[in-house]
Amino acid sequence: MPQLEFIQQSGALGYALLFGPGIVLLLIALAVKGAVKTTHNFVISGRLLGFGFGVASLISVWTWSMAVMLSSAQAYTWGTSGLVWFIVPNGLAVIIMVPFALKLRQKMPSGYTLAEFIRARFQNTISSVATLVFLIGALLGVIMINLAGLVLVMNKIFGLTPIGIVITGIVVVTVYSYFGGLTTSAVTGTLNTLLLGVGSSVVVLFALAKAGGADLVFNKVEALGDQHLNPFNPVTAASFGLALALGLLTNVIADQSFWQRVWAIRPKDLGRSFLWAGVWFYPIPLALGLLGFIGVAYGVTPEQLGSLGAGAIGPHVIASLGLPVFIIALYTLVVVNACFAAIDGALSGVTSLVAVDIVHRYWPRVSERKLLTITKTSMIVAAAIAGGVVLTGIDYVNLVTTVYFYGTSLLIPVTLSIFWSRMTGAGYVAGVLAGIAVGGPLRETLGPTYGPLFGIIGLIAASAIVSVVVSLRANTRFDFDSLAEGKAALLERDTAAKPSADDPVPAGQQ
């Protein structure tokens, strides 16, 4: 097969593809603005998201730029086994959230955030503040990763400068997100999910046809060696597969974007929304992963991808096959909208944490107008921080992976907090600290040679053992029904203490 000849597209088209979706999404945000008059509606959509919006918004916040581009990268690097280990745990991570979501929504129906649950569960400042810090760090990581995705695709295909891409992306997303919060995120996420599903399929079908057909591509890949089409390659599992599976589960549990939707989706639709979001996620990375096989069949080398690495294989193939400009634009829109939706969801998650766990907790008498203003401003601050980190040139990929690694220390303590009545606040804090103390050194010493697997296993094991041992020593049991009762009492007390109609009830009391 002939070599692919990369053709860089017009920079003007690139900026148009950045601004175009933003204008459409802004118009949608302005259309739903009238329904978002309180902080309560801004951060939780009145708890009225139905099945359709619920599923679509979950898919959109989980289908990051890395999901649409790393699927191609893993297929290019590891073949079928890379695609399997990347795709299967991604969908399962969302599905596994079903019992977590149902239990917490049942026991704490008026909740907003995971940090709020931890505070109500243990009445322990250290545990709730630590959880809050991890949740905010994870959301900033989501924003940074997706800004990196924007830089990768727009720089590779259109030659745009990183600073121009980052600033444009931040401005576009922040502007349309500012007007509607979670409601806007749900509506735009639904449109984005449609684009992700249909757009990725159309792009890949065109790419396969231009490459000579699926039979030709896979016959060429098979001729290059069995390792490319062996779905059970043990090297793949040891290199990144098992560590990725554990990391993805933690990412969902430690992601406020998901917990925000746990309390925003109507109870009757909650379980099936998470179930179908996980199932319907699969076709998107599966389709885009095929671009990696086209790269293998055409003999694309790491040198051709340059410093961007294997993550650039999808954009490189799309810009090198001689596809029509509208297909190249459609692929770009798929990636751009995946980035926008994930950043939008992360910014929405930040607003819920700021409103409930910072402002309403420490300044409970703040007026509704001020609360909503502060909540919206937190979006701008979070976007500016994430963009600033990216533009400093810091190794933000390492920063983000570090945040997620240590965020894994929440996995066992949070799980036990939800499902085990004997879990204590001391056990929660000790479990988190033990995981960090054991997992961190293992990651630093064994990571360069064996990857992150041993560090994550050590972190989870230490966290589980210490959490259980410390909690058992206390010999106490928690009544989960008190979560709803305590919330109701708190709301009743705060409402009774409201001074006047000119000082509306804060969001957490509605």
KAURSUL-V711368 format. One record per pair of residues at least 6 apart in sequence whose C-alpha atoms are under 6 Angstrom apart, sorted by the first residue. I is the first residue (numbers start at 1). GAP is how many residues later the second one is. If there is no record, write none. Layout:
# KAURSUL-V711368
I/GAP
I/GAP
This chain:
# KAURSUL-V711368
3/295
4/316
5/315
6/313
6/314
7/312
7/313
8/149
8/150
9/148
9/149
10/148
11/147
14/144
22/150
26/150
29/147
29/150
29/151
29/155
33/146
33/147
36/6
39/333
39/468
40/467
42/139
42/140
43/138
43/139
43/309
44/220
45/138
47/217
47/218
47/219
48/217
48/218
49/215
49/216
49/217
50/215
50/216
51/218
51/222
53/133
54/219
55/218
55/222
56/133
56/134
56/137
57/129
57/132
57/133
59/218
60/129
60/133
60/281
61/280
61/281
61/284
64/274
64/275
64/278
65/81
65/84
65/270
65/273
65/274
68/217
70/241
71/214
71/218
72/216
72/217
72/219
72/220
72/242
73/219
73/237
73/238
74/8
74/9
75/7
75/8
75/214
75/217
76/216
76/217
76/220
79/149
79/150
80/148
80/149
80/150
80/151
81/150
81/151
81/152
85/156
89/156
91/187
93/156
94/184
95/179
95/180
95/183
98/173
98/176
101/161
107/374
108/375
108/376
115/13
115/16
115/17
118/10
119/9
122/303
127/302
139/207
140/246
141/259
143/200
144/242
146/193
151/11
151/14
153/162
154/6
178/198
181/167
182/166
196/138
197/87
203/124
208/6
217/80
220/77
221/76
243/210
250/158
250/161
256/93
257/88
257/89
257/92
291/23
347/32
351/24
355/20
367/136
367/137
368/136
368/138
409/23
409/26
412/52
413/15
417/6
421/56
421/57
422/54
422/55
423/48
424/47
427/40
427/43
427/44
428/39
431/32
431/35
431/36
432/31
434/28
434/29
435/24
435/27
435/28
438/21
439/16
439/19
439/20
442/13
443/9
443/12
491/18
